[in-house]
Amino acid sequence: MTIFTPLFLIAIGVFIWQCGKKLSLIRLGRPENRFDNPSLRLWDMLLYAFGQKRVVARPFGINHFVIFWAFVVLLMANGAFILEGLIPGFRLANVLPTALYHPLVFAFDIVSLFALAAIVLSFARRLIFKPAYLDSAYVSARSFEAFLILSFIALLMIASFGLNGVKIVGGLEPASFMPVSAVAANMLAESGASLPALGSFFWWLHATVLLAFICFLPMSKHMHILTAIPNCFFQNLGSTSTQPREEFAVGNRYGVEKVTDLTWKDLFDSFSCTECGRCQDACPANATGKSLNPRQVVHSLKANLLANEQALKAGEPPRVPLIGAEGEGTNTEETIWACTTCGACLQACPVMIEHPSKLVGMRRHLVEMKTTFPEELLNLFENMEQRSNPWGIAPSERAKWAAQMDVKPFEAGKTEYLFYVGCAGSFDSRSKQVTVNVATILDAAGISWGILGKDEKCCGDSLRRLGNEYVFDRMARENVEIFRERGVTKVIVQCPHCFTTLKNDYRQYGLELEVIHHSELIQQLLDAGRLKLNRQVSELGKIILHDSCYLGRHNDVYEAPRQVVAKVAGAVPAEFDRAREESFCCGAGGGRMWMEEQTGTRINLNRVTEALSKNPDTICVACPYCMTMFEDGLKDKQAGQTKVRDIAEVVAEAMRPAQ
């Protein structure tokens, strides 16, 4: 015991020193309030951290669930072990009543067995049936660290069984309440070895491994054991699609150039990453051969922070750049521009890490501070600034889609809904057909609606996601002013990107709008009997429904499109293998609509190939970007027999009188 006490104090000292060292780096990040709504945060922490909701969403996650809860349950057993080493004669059996002690040691014994089995499975997974997403450029599934941690846990379980077995043989523990250790006791008794020597061996094996684990924990990626739980508490409670505002003033710096330009929560994310690879597996850019790997981006923050530790604490410029040539701790410009901001990484992460905002922050630095961006974005930015639409078409052309219709302007106090048509719905020839159908549906249902016509401006979605916050800010202010002047409170949109921008981003400007996507409105009108369907649309054949990232993952609208298609077609639509929360991006989000894919395969071709594997006659969408990407992909695949239709087009077809 005289040896254990100083060793324990040294281990605890190393643990506290290393934790303090890491947490002091987190304080270098910019301030951000993540303490609001504590009751909701506490609930989410219980659900995602302790309930392991996203972990068990995949089959092998159950294995981690077992390891996690074994760790929690055995904290008490290891605490008792440490007290035995520090206090002569201490035994948990002498402290707790028998009625409590016996069930407790039974739980310890069974949980230890489950933990050991889970560790064996983890070894097998990394050695025998390793998924590709466990590896990345700078992290290996078969690393020394991974096997060391697994070995530590396995040895702790084995030492525990051995030590308890010796105690059972010596009559110090109840064999009937420790069935696994009782098996070990029989084996030890039959071995003929000296029980005191075996007891000493297993005790010191347990002590050595436990103290080594305590020392090594904060120096490894397994520090997430300490940070993942609070990271779930500090998760973003707002919209997953929006970004923080910037304050523009002379002398200010914008975006993320170095790691300390990120918030403390961003840096906390980097130490909370479990390196499970789920974000990597879900990322459409990574799946199609781009350099972007969301897991690697988070790893780069930690690597950069640690590499620049001394310089940053001394107030000196960082030695390793956050944006630059390929290297650990650095992100290339190609990587930064590859993100579609689809949110698949956000949805997949079990510890609520926020990847896209970090990339958008770096985009902001490149655009606003260095005017460095892909060449094809130059025309987009100029067109947005000069004519408030991506194509640079004259604003007077915005209402030309309504030339053959009696469309009225929005009037405050008289018109209930503003139909915010959006740029695609106003100017894109294919999307204008959808706009006409939406207008037809609104009239048929007796909805009071109007448009802004030439006064409508782009919502600025692509600008914000591409990092051109300055032009977005100006555009958002102008739109907010127009909406307030016109008395707009209710808005109908047909584009999920307009939907999320008006609904979520504009709240940062003090504008609270009731925004509804046309798929939701149509579903409500059908349920209320305000919209009459004259027939079922059978000519569209087998329909498969694609979930838009900005409608589904970012705004949780999944059921409305499905219910609409089911009512119109008389059958529920077929599903992609990757659907709902796991839907695969069309490739156009995050401003990628206006950029070419220079590396790997096209994201839209990946999704179109998945669709064609289901042999659909019609692919149903609820987004103009998805419409474009699917139609382009079908042309490339020479699959002209498959049609692409918007929800509104399908409904409008069903409204036509039966022949």
C-alpha positions, -999 to 999 in steps of 0.1 A, spaced: 0 0 0 29 23 7 39 19 -30 4 23 -44 -3 56 -27 25 77 -43 19 59 -77 -18 69 -75 -10 105 -66 15 107 -95 -11 92 -119 -38 117 -107 -13 145 -110 -5 135 -146 -42 132 -154 -50 167 -140 -20 183 -157 -28 168 -191 -65 177 -188 -57 212 -177 -33 216 -206 -59 205 -232 -87 226 -217 -65 257 -215 -62 254 -253 -100 253 -257 -101 287 -239 -81 302 -268 -113 300 -290 -137 329 -294 -165 332 -269 -199 317 -277 -230 312 -255 -238 275 -252 -255 276 -217 -290 287 -227 -320 265 -222 -302 242 -197 -332 219 -192 -333 210 -229 -295 206 -230 -296 183 -200 -323 162 -217 -303 160 -250 -272 150 -230 -291 122 -213 -305 111 -247 -274 112 -269 -246 107 -244 -260 83 -218 -288 69 -240 -263 66 -269 -292 73 -293 -271 78 -324 -245 52 -314 -270 23 -315 -285 36 -347 -260 12 -364 -258 -24 -354 -222 -24 -342 -231 6 -320 -246 -18 -296 -211 -30 -289 -200 5 -280 -232 9 -259 -221 -21 -238 -185 -7 -234 -198 27 -224 -222 15 -198 -197 -10 -185 -174 19 -180 -201 38 -161 -211 8 -139 -175 -3 -132 -165 32 -121 -178 23 -86 -159 -10 -87 -126 7 -96 -133 34 -71 -136 7 -44 -104 -9 -57 -85 24 -54 -98 29 -18 -86 -6 -9 -51 4 -21 -52 37 -2 -69 27 30 -55 -5 48 -83 -29 56 -109 -12 35 -135 -35 19 -167 -24 2 -184 -54 19 -177 -37 52 -193 -5 42 -225 -16 24 -253 -38 38 -254 -73 25 -287 -67 8 -271 -40 -13 -236 -55 -16 -245 -88 -31 -266 -75 -60 -239 -49 -66 -210 -74 -69 -233 -96 -91 -238 -66 -114 -200 -59 -115 -193 -95 -124 -218 -98 -152 -210 -63 -166 -173 -72 -166 -181 -103 -187 -201 -82 -212 -173 -57 -214 -147 -83 -221 -169 -98 -248 -174 -64 -264 -136 -58 -263 -130 -91 -281 -155 -80 -308 -138 -47 -311 -104 -64 -316 -120 -86 -343 -136 -57 -360 -103 -39 -364 -84 -70 -373 -108 -91 -394 -138 -72 -407 -127 -36 -406 -150 -11 -424 -132 13 -447 -144 43 -429 -124 35 -397 -93 47 -416 -85 82 -428 -54 100 -440 -39 105 -406 -58 80 -384 -56 42 -386 -81 17 -372 -52 -5 -365 -31 20 -347 -10 12 -316 -32 36 -295 -64 18 -305 -50 -16 -296 -34 -3 -264 -67 11 -251 -86 -21 -259 -58 -41 -243 -60 -20 -211 -98 -26 -208 -94 -63 -215 -66 -66 -189 -87 -48 -163 -115 -73 -168 -92 -103 -166 -74 -90 -135 -108 -83 -119 -119 -119 -125 -86 -133 -112 -86 -111 -81 -122 -119 -73 -114 -156 -79 -86 -156 -54 -110 -139 -29 -137 -165 -35 -112 -193 -28 -102 -175 4 -138 -171 15 -137 -133 12 -163 -130 -16 -197 -148 -22 -193 -173 -51 -230 -175 -56 -232 -138 -64 -201 -137 -86 -208 -165 -112 -181 -155 -136 -154 -150 -110 -165 -183 -94 -154 -201 -127 -121 -183 -123 -119 -194 -87 -123 -231 -96 -96 -228 -122 -72 -211 -98 -79 -236 -70 -72 -265 -94 -39 -249 -106 -22 -256 -73 -5 -222 -74 1 -201 -43 -31 -181 -37 -13 -151 -20 11 -149 -49 -18 -150 -74 -37 -125 -54 -7 -101 -54 -2 -106 -91 -38 -99 -101 -40 -69 -77 -9 -53 -91 -19 -61 -127 -52 -43 -121 -35 -14 -103 -7 -10 -130 -32 -10 -159 -56 13 -141 -30 39 -133 -15 37 -168 -50 42 -182 -55 72 -160 -22 87 -172 -28 79 -209 -64 89 -212 -61 127 -216 -31 122 -240 -50 101 -264 -81 104 -286 -99 86 -258 -101 120 -241 -135 119 -257 -145 98 -227 -143 131 -207 -155 156 -233 -181 137 -253 -208 139 -226 -205 177 -221 -202 181 -259 -237 167 -262 -248 192 -235 -233 221 -255 -248 211 -289 -264 236 -312 -300 239 -302 -308 261 -332 -311 253 -369 -283 230 -382 -283 249 -415 -276 284 -404 -243 302 -397 -234 330 -372 -236 366 -383 -206 388 -388 -203 425 -377 -188 445 -405 -166 474 -395 -133 489 -405 -104 469 -392 -123 438 -384 -111 404 -396 -136 379 -411 -138 342 -412 -114 315 -399 -77 319 -409 -62 303 -378 -75 278 -353 -81 305 -326 -106 322 -350 -129 293 -342 -152 293 -311 -143 275 -279 -171 250 -289 -154 243 -322 -121 235 -303 -141 214 -278 -155 195 -307 -119 185 -318 -112 169 -284 -147 152 -284 -143 134 -317 -144 96 -311 -129 90 -346 -157 65 -353 -157 75 -390 -195 78 -393 -193 113 -407 -167 102 -431 -189 73 -442 -220 96 -447 -202 125 -465 -212 127 -502 -179 145 -511 -158 118 -495 -179 90 -510 -173 104 -545 -135 107 -542 -132 144 -531 -104 154 -507 -130 164 -481 -133 142 -451 -153 158 -422 -136 135 -397 -102 147 -410 -113 183 -408 -121 179 -371 -88 160 -365 -70 189 -383 -83 214 -357 -69 193 -328 -36 186 -346 -32 223 -355 -40 234 -320 -15 210 -304 12 218 -330 8 255 -324 3 254 -287 34 273 -276 31 299 -303 -6 306 -296 -2 308 -259 27 333 -264 5 354 -287 27 346 -317 16 336 -353 9 299 -357 37 279 -373 14 253 -389 -13 270 -411 -49 259 -408 -54 265 -445 -26 255 -469 -8 226 -485 -18 191 -477 -6 180 -442 -17 170 -408 -33 200 -391 -39 218 -424 -69 219 -447 -65 225 -485 -86 249 -504 -99 220 -525 -111 204 -493 -128 236 -480 -148 241 -513 -159 205 -516 -186 206 -489 -222 207 -499 -234 216 -464 -258 187 -466 -256 180 -429 -250 142 -433 -220 145 -410 -240 164 -384 -267 137 -385 -243 109 -383 -221 122 -354 -229 105 -321 -214 133 -300 -230 162 -318 -199 177 -335 -206 205 -359 -186 202 -391 -200 225 -418 -198 257 -398 -160 252 -395 -157 249 -433 -179 278 -440 -158 299 -416 -127 290 -436 -146 299 -468 -154 333 -453 -117 340 -447 -108 330 -483 -136 351 -498 -137 381 -476 -101 385 -466 -82 370 -495 -107 372 -524 -96 336 -532 -123 313 -545 -131 290 -575 -131 310 -607 -167 300 -616 -180 318 -585 -168 352 -598 -198 355 -622 -222 343 -594 -210 369 -569 -211 397 -595 -246 387 -606 -258 385 -570 -245 419 -562 -257 436 -593 -290 419 -601 -298 398 -571 -300 364 -589 -273 339 -599 -278 344 -637 -277 381 -638 -311 384 -654 -329 417 -651 -352 419 -621 -380 429 -644 -380 393 -657 -389 378 -624 -427 376 -629 -426 366 -666 -436 330 -655 -470 345 -647 -476 360 -681 -506 336 -688 -520 338 -653 -539 363 -632 -513 368 -605 -517 396 -581 -491 415 -561 -489 410 -524 -509 436 -505 -505 441 -467 -538 435 -449 -555 420 -479 -532 391 -489 -526 363 -465 -496 346 -480 -466 359 -499 -456 333 -525 -418 338 -525 -410 323 -559 -372 323 -556 -346 327 -583 -349 292 -598 -387 294 -598 -385 328 -615 -357 323 -641 -349 286 -646 -370 273 -675 -377 239 -659 -384 253 -624 -408 279 -639 -431 249 -648 -432 240 -611 -440 276 -602 -470 277 -625 -482 244 -610 -478 258 -574 -498 289 -584 -525 267 -599 -528 247 -567 -530 278 -546 -558 292 -567 -577 259 -567 -575 257 -529 -587 293 -525 -556 305 -509 -551 342 -506 -517 348 -521 -496 373 -540 -460 379 -552 -434 407 -550 -427 405 -587 -397 426 -597 -392 437 -561 -384 401 -550 -347 396 -543 -326 364 -539 -327 351 -503 -289 347 -504 -286 311 -494 -257 302 -517 -238 334 -508 -239 326 -471 -229 289 -476 -201 299 -500 -187 323 -474 -196 356 -490 -212 369 -458 -208 405 -468 -231 403 -498 -255 380 -480 -257 404 -451 -266 433 -474 -292 411 -492 -307 399 -460 -311 434 -447 -328 445 -479 -352 416 -478 -360 421 -441 -368 457 -448 -391 448 -478 -409 422 -458 -415 446 -429 -426 474 -452 -451 451 -470 -464 436 -438 -454 400 -448 -458 375 -420 -467 343 -439 -446 329 -467 -450 300 -492 -418 287 -508 -410 259 -533 -373 258 -527 -359 242 -495 -329 266 -497 -353 297 -496 -373 278 -469 -344 274 -445 -329 309 -452 -361 328 -446 -372 306 -417 -339 302 -399 -312 326 -411 -334 357 -411 -342 352 -375 -308 365 -368 -320 398 -383 -350 400 -360 -375 387 -386 -399 360 -375 -418 346 -404 -443 317 -407 -426 299 -436 -441 269 -452 -428 247 -480 -452 239 -508 -451 202 -500 -463 209 -464 -490 233 -476 -503 208 -502 -504 181 -476 -524 203 -453 -548 213 -480 -554 177 -490 -560 167 -454 -585 196 -449 -604 187 -481 -596 221 -496 -578 206 -526 -598 183 -549 -581 156 -568 -599 143 -599 -579 112 -605 -550 91 -594 -518 97 -615 -511 62 -627 -491 72 -658 -461 81 -637 -456 44 -629 -434 35 -600 -424 66 -581 -394 69 -558 -391 99 -535 -358 118 -529 -354 137 -496 -338 171 -501 -311 178 -475 -324 213 -467 -360 202 -464 -353 169 -446 -322 168 -424 -320 206 -418 -357 212 -412 -371 177 -404 -398 177 -432 -401 141 -442 -437 130 -440 -455 157 -460 -439 148 -494 -446 111 -488 -482 116 -478 -488 138 -508 -474 113 -533 -493 85 -516 -526 103 -520 -519 113 -556 -505 80 -568 -526 57 -547 -495 40 -533 -467 50 -510 -436 60 -529 -406 37 -531 -376 46 -509 -339 49 -517 -316 27 -497 -304 60 -482 -335 79 -472 -349 103 -447 -321 113 -422 -296 92 -442 -306 106 -475 -277 112 -499 -271 148 -512 -279 156 -549 -246 176 -549 -260 211 -553 -261 224 -517 -235 247 -501 -233 267 -533 -220 237 -552 -249 243 -577 -227 269 -593 -194 250 -593 -179 222 -613 -167 189 -597 -131 187 -607 -121 155 -588 -137 121 -582 -171 112 -596 -201 135 -596 -223 134 -565 -255 136 -586 -244 105 -606 -239 86 -574 -275 94 -563 -290 88 -598 -273 54 -599 -289 46 -566 -323 57 -579 -320 36 -611 -312 5 -590 -348 6 -578 -361 7 -615 -384 37 -610 -405 53 -637 -405 87 -619 -382 103 -594 -402 127 -573 -384 158 -557 -394 189 -538 -364 211 -546 -353 229 -578 -317 221 -572 -325 184 -569 -346 187 -600 -316 200 -620 -291 175 -606 -313 145 -612 -322 155 -648 -286 162 -656 -276 129 -640 -302 109 -660 -290 125 -692 -254 114 -684 -267 79 -676 -288 79 -708 -318 70 -687 -343 92 -705 -371 68 -698 -371 79 -662 -389 111 -655 -382 137 -628 -412 155 -613 -417 180 -585 -444 173 -559 -465 202 -573 -464 188 -608 -477 155 -596 -505 171 -577 -514 195 -605 -516 164 -628 -540 147 -604 -562 179 -604 -569 177 -641 -602 161 -651 -601 124 -658 -602 116 -695 
